[in-house]
Structures are given as C-alpha cells and as structure tokens.
Amino acid sequence: MARLATEADPRGRTRVQILRSGWPLMLRTTRPREPDVISGWVARDDVAQVHLTAAGAGPIGGDRLRLDVRVGRGSALILGEVSPTLLLPGPHGERSRTEIDIHVAAGATLAWLPELVIAAHDCRHRTDIRVTLHAEARLLLREEVLFGRHQEQPGTFRQRLRIVRDHRPLYDQELAVGPGTPGWDGPAVTAGHRSAGTLLVVDPDGSDPVRATARGPHTAVMALAGPATMISTLAPDTATLRRRLDTALARIGTGRRQATAQRSL
C-alpha cells in the first residue's frame, strides 16, 4: 500500500510527514507549479506538491493497488499523476482493483488531479474511492475516463466515489461501462460518447460554483447538500472533454477570487 500524509508545522507551513511508495504506485515530491487555476484555487503559498507515478504497466488483471492519503489539520496538498493510467486485461481473465482512501482534516485543502484513465479492450477493473472530509476541509477533485483506445470497445470498468463530510454522506456515485453492463452506452449513461469527466468542489469559504459555472453541451452542474458542487460532462474525445473541464474550472477559480476579494473589503 502506498501512503501519503501531510501536516502543518508550528509556523503553519505544510510539510510531507509520510511519503511511502507501494509498488507499483510510486510517490514523489515535485517542484511548485507555476501560478495557474489550481494554485489560485488552493490559495496557499506553502502547499505540498506530490505526484503519483506507476513503476509498471497497468493495472493488469489480478493486480490489487491501494493508496492512503491523509491531509493533516491546516495543511494543503496538490496531488497529481505523471501519466495516464491504462487498464489492461490479465493473462487469466482476473479483475484488477484499485482502492483509494482519502482523509482531509479541519482547515486542510486537497486538490486531487489524477490523469486520464483508459479502459482498454477486455480489461476487468474496479476502483473504489472513499473520501472523508472535516466540515472545514476543502476539496477539488478532477476525473477523466476514456472508454477504450482508438477504434476499440472498452473492457469492463466500474468506479465508485463516496464522499462523507462532517460524518454525513455528501456524494455517492458509481459509473459502470463495458460488456455485461446493460445500457452503458445508451442515453441514460454515456449516450454513445467515448469519454466522461467530473469536477467536484467542496469549499466552505468559496463562492457558489453553480452560479459561477456555465452549462455547456452534454454538461450537468449540480449543487450538493452543503457547500459543494459536482460538474459532470460527456465528450466524443479527450481533447473536447478537457476543454470543457478546463472552462468549468477556470470559472470556479474566478468565482473564488471574487469571493475572497469581497470578504477583504
């Protein structure tokens, strides 16, 4: 199991407390990113930045991967990935599985930015993501999935994302695509699109992302119970998907800067 934990030092600066890779999941601290929408949303000068990279191909059928992330009280973390994840079939038709547990404490901020997940033909994979947030925690989560490589049908892919905030369920959704999943490419799920993406924002101190975010084609913007918003979009390809998510994220960042400026008046 790979483990990552941050904490705030006595001066309030974030430091990485635990950085433990678990093959093939390798964790590496990285240089501060150039000022952009993400750093603007985090709005901290002392943020820790870590990237996850895979030491081998896959996950491949039969693999079991686990990641545990704990963002300590008052600390801030930007967690990204180096490259897309390609889900591949194993030699014996087994299912691969990824389990991710994330805890964000009081006054802490996490921007989690995994790269594209590609469900290759004949893969059998399940991802379970469990996020626990304190009432005063902030979260920005971005996900992108491509259903099969170029001119191929996807394998079987299931992903469940569960978020609990202040000991109460905030969000619980499962996406299932591929063979054996009736209607996955129909109008109720992907409507024949090749890719899907999500932005999920929990920000007790920010502006209202629903008002800040424009609804585009094949895009839904939904307010969740509490200071949270989920933006979900479908697209025919990953380039279009990223443009739509980038546009939504830029509007959210603008809304937060405006809210911060108004409070400082």
C-alpha positions as CSV (number, residue, x, y, z in Angstrom):
1,M,0.0,0.0,0.0
2,A,1.2,3.5,-0.9
3,R,0.8,6.1,1.9
4,L,1.0,9.9,1.9
5,A,0.4,12.3,4.8
6,T,0.9,16.0,5.3
7,E,0.9,18.2,8.4
8,A,1.2,21.8,9.3
9,D,4.4,22.7,11.2
10,P,4.4,25.2,14.2
11,R,4.6,28.1,11.7
12,G,1.6,26.8,9.8
13,R,3.7,25.7,6.8
14,T,2.8,22.4,5.1
15,R,5.3,19.6,5.2
16,V,5.1,16.0,4.0
17,Q,5.0,13.7,7.0
18,I,4.8,10.3,5.3
19,L,5.8,9.5,1.7
20,R,5.8,5.8,1.3
21,S,5.5,4.2,-2.1
22,G,3.9,0.8,-2.6
23,W,4.9,-0.9,-5.8
24,P,3.8,-0.2,-8.5
25,L,2.5,3.1,-7.0
26,M,5.4,5.4,-6.6
27,L,5.1,8.8,-4.8
28,R,7.4,11.6,-5.5
29,T,7.5,15.2,-4.2
30,T,7.7,17.7,-7.0
31,R,8.6,21.3,-7.6
32,P,6.0,24.0,-7.0
33,R,3.8,24.5,-10.0
34,E,3.7,27.8,-11.9
35,P,0.8,30.1,-11.0
36,D,-2.4,28.7,-12.6
37,V,-6.1,28.0,-11.9
38,I,-5.2,25.2,-9.5
39,S,-2.7,27.1,-7.4
40,G,-5.2,30.0,-7.4
41,W,-8.0,27.9,-6.0
42,V,-5.7,26.4,-3.3
43,A,-4.7,29.9,-2.4
44,R,-1.8,28.9,-0.2
45,D,1.9,29.7,-0.6
46,D,3.0,26.7,1.5
47,V,1.3,23.9,-0.4
48,A,2.9,20.5,-0.7
49,Q,3.0,19.0,-4.2
50,V,3.3,15.3,-4.8
51,H,2.9,13.2,-8.0
52,L,2.0,9.6,-8.3
53,T,3.7,7.5,-11.0
54,A,3.4,3.9,-11.9
55,A,6.6,1.7,-11.9
56,G,5.0,-0.8,-14.3
57,A,2.2,-1.2,-16.8
58,G,-1.4,-1.5,-15.9
59,P,-3.1,-2.1,-13.5
60,I,-3.3,-5.5,-15.2
61,G,-5.9,-8.2,-14.4
62,G,-5.2,-9.6,-11.0
63,D,-3.5,-6.5,-9.6
64,R,-4.6,-5.1,-6.2
65,L,-3.5,-1.5,-5.6
66,R,-4.1,0.6,-2.5
67,L,-3.4,4.3,-1.8
68,D,-4.0,6.1,1.6
69,V,-3.8,9.9,1.7
70,R,-4.2,12.0,4.9
71,V,-4.1,15.7,4.7
72,G,-3.5,16.9,8.2
73,R,-5.1,19.8,10.1
74,G,-4.3,23.2,8.5
75,S,-2.1,21.7,5.7
76,A,-2.5,21.9,1.9
77,L,-1.7,19.3,-0.8
78,I,-1.8,19.2,-4.5
79,L,-1.7,15.5,-5.6
80,G,-1.3,14.8,-9.3
81,E,-0.2,12.0,-11.6
82,V,2.7,11.8,-14.1
83,S,0.9,10.0,-16.9
84,P,-2.5,8.4,-17.8
85,T,-3.5,5.0,-16.4
86,L,-4.1,2.2,-18.9
87,L,-6.2,-0.6,-17.6
88,L,-5.2,-3.9,-19.2
89,P,-6.5,-7.5,-19.2
90,G,-4.6,-10.1,-17.3
91,P,-3.5,-13.5,-18.6
92,H,-6.2,-15.4,-16.7
93,G,-9.2,-13.1,-17.0
94,E,-9.0,-11.8,-13.4
95,R,-10.3,-8.5,-12.3
96,S,-7.9,-5.7,-11.2
97,R,-8.8,-3.4,-8.4
98,T,-7.7,0.0,-7.0
99,E,-8.7,1.2,-3.6
100,I,-8.1,4.8,-2.5
101,D,-8.8,6.2,0.9
102,I,-8.5,10.0,1.5
103,H,-9.0,11.9,4.8
104,V,-8.9,15.7,4.8
105,A,-8.8,17.3,8.3
106,A,-10.1,20.6,9.7
107,G,-8.8,23.7,7.8
108,A,-6.9,21.4,5.3
109,T,-7.1,21.7,1.5
110,L,-6.6,19.0,-1.1
111,A,-6.5,19.3,-4.9
112,W,-6.5,15.8,-6.4
113,L,-5.8,15.8,-10.1
114,P,-5.4,12.2,-11.4
115,E,-4.6,11.8,-15.1
116,L,-6.8,10.1,-17.7
117,V,-7.9,6.5,-17.1
118,I,-8.2,4.4,-20.2
119,A,-10.3,1.3,-20.1
120,A,-8.7,-0.9,-22.7
121,H,-10.5,-3.7,-24.5
122,D,-11.1,-6.8,-22.4
123,C,-9.9,-5.2,-19.1
124,R,-11.9,-6.0,-16.0
125,H,-11.3,-3.3,-13.4
126,R,-12.9,-1.8,-10.3
127,T,-11.9,1.4,-8.5
128,D,-13.3,2.3,-5.1
129,I,-12.6,5.9,-3.8
130,R,-13.6,6.8,-0.3
131,V,-13.1,10.5,0.8
132,T,-13.7,11.7,4.4
133,L,-13.9,15.4,4.9
134,H,-14.0,17.6,8.1
135,A,-16.7,20.3,8.0
136,E,-13.9,22.9,7.5
137,A,-12.0,20.9,4.8
138,R,-11.7,21.9,1.2
139,L,-11.5,19.5,-1.8
140,L,-11.1,19.9,-5.5
141,L,-11.3,16.6,-7.4
142,R,-11.0,16.1,-11.2
143,E,-11.6,12.8,-13.0
144,E,-11.3,11.8,-16.7
145,V,-12.1,8.4,-18.2
146,L,-11.8,7.2,-21.8
147,F,-13.8,4.2,-22.9
148,G,-11.4,2.1,-25.0
149,R,-8.4,3.1,-27.0
150,H,-8.7,4.3,-30.7
151,Q,-11.3,2.2,-32.5
152,E,-11.7,-0.4,-29.8
153,Q,-14.6,-1.2,-27.4
154,P,-13.8,-0.8,-23.7
155,G,-13.4,-3.5,-21.3
156,T,-15.5,-3.7,-18.1
157,F,-14.8,-0.7,-15.9
158,R,-16.6,0.2,-12.6
159,Q,-15.8,3.1,-10.4
160,R,-17.5,4.2,-7.2
161,L,-16.8,7.5,-5.5
162,R,-18.1,8.1,-2.0
163,I,-17.6,11.3,0.0
164,V,-18.5,11.8,3.6
165,R,-18.4,15.3,5.0
166,D,-18.8,16.1,8.7
167,H,-19.9,12.5,9.3
168,R,-22.7,12.7,6.8
169,P,-22.9,11.3,3.3
170,L,-22.3,14.0,0.7
171,Y,-21.8,12.1,-2.6
172,D,-22.1,8.5,-3.7
173,Q,-22.0,7.6,-7.3
174,E,-21.0,4.6,-9.4
175,L,-20.1,4.5,-13.1
176,A,-20.2,1.2,-14.9
177,V,-19.3,0.7,-18.6
178,G,-18.4,-2.1,-20.9
179,P,-19.6,-5.7,-21.6
180,G,-22.1,-7.0,-19.1
181,T,-23.4,-3.6,-18.2
182,P,-26.8,-3.1,-19.9
183,G,-27.4,0.3,-21.4
184,W,-24.0,1.7,-20.6
185,D,-23.7,3.4,-24.0
186,G,-27.4,4.5,-24.0
187,P,-28.9,7.9,-23.3
188,A,-29.1,7.3,-19.5
189,V,-25.3,6.8,-19.1
190,T,-22.8,7.8,-21.8
191,A,-25.1,8.5,-24.8
192,G,-22.5,6.9,-27.1
193,H,-19.8,9.3,-26.1
194,R,-16.2,8.0,-25.7
195,S,-15.2,9.9,-22.6
196,A,-16.6,11.2,-19.4
197,G,-15.2,13.7,-16.8
198,T,-16.1,15.1,-13.4
199,L,-15.2,18.1,-11.3
200,L,-16.2,18.0,-7.7
201,V,-15.6,21.0,-5.5
202,V,-16.2,21.3,-1.7
203,D,-15.3,24.8,-0.5
204,P,-17.0,26.2,2.6
205,D,-15.3,29.6,2.0
206,G,-15.7,29.9,-1.7
207,S,-18.3,31.4,-4.0
208,D,-21.3,29.4,-5.3
209,P,-19.8,27.3,-8.2
210,V,-23.3,26.7,-9.6
211,R,-23.7,30.3,-10.4
212,A,-20.1,30.7,-11.5
213,T,-20.1,27.7,-13.9
214,A,-21.7,27.9,-17.3
215,R,-23.5,24.9,-18.5
216,G,-22.1,23.6,-21.8
217,P,-23.2,20.8,-24.2
218,H,-23.6,17.4,-22.5
219,T,-22.6,19.0,-19.2
220,A,-24.6,18.9,-15.9
221,V,-23.9,21.2,-13.0
222,M,-25.5,20.1,-9.7
223,A,-25.4,21.6,-6.2
224,L,-24.8,19.0,-3.5
225,A,-26.0,19.3,0.1
226,G,-23.6,21.7,1.8
227,P,-21.0,23.9,0.1
228,A,-20.3,21.5,-2.7
229,T,-20.9,21.2,-6.5
230,M,-20.5,18.4,-9.0
231,I,-19.9,19.1,-12.7
232,S,-20.2,16.1,-15.0
233,T,-19.6,16.2,-18.7
234,L,-19.5,13.8,-21.7
235,A,-17.5,14.2,-24.9
236,P,-16.6,12.4,-28.1
237,D,-12.9,12.6,-27.4
238,T,-10.5,13.5,-24.6
239,A,-9.4,16.9,-26.1
240,T,-13.1,18.1,-26.1
241,L,-13.5,16.7,-22.6
242,R,-10.5,18.6,-21.2
243,R,-11.6,21.8,-22.8
244,R,-15.0,21.6,-21.1
245,L,-13.5,20.7,-17.7
246,D,-10.8,23.4,-18.1
247,T,-13.5,26.0,-18.8
248,A,-15.6,25.0,-15.8
249,L,-12.5,25.0,-13.6
250,A,-11.5,28.5,-14.8
251,R,-14.9,29.8,-13.9
252,I,-14.8,28.3,-10.5
253,G,-11.4,29.8,-9.9
254,T,-12.7,33.2,-10.9
255,G,-15.6,32.9,-8.6
256,R,-13.5,32.1,-5.7
257,R,-11.1,35.0,-6.3
258,Q,-14.1,37.4,-6.5
259,A,-15.5,36.0,-3.2
260,T,-12.1,36.4,-1.5
261,A,-11.8,40.0,-2.7
262,Q,-15.3,40.8,-1.4
263,R,-14.5,39.4,2.0
264,S,-11.4,41.5,2.2
265,L,-13.2,44.8,1.6
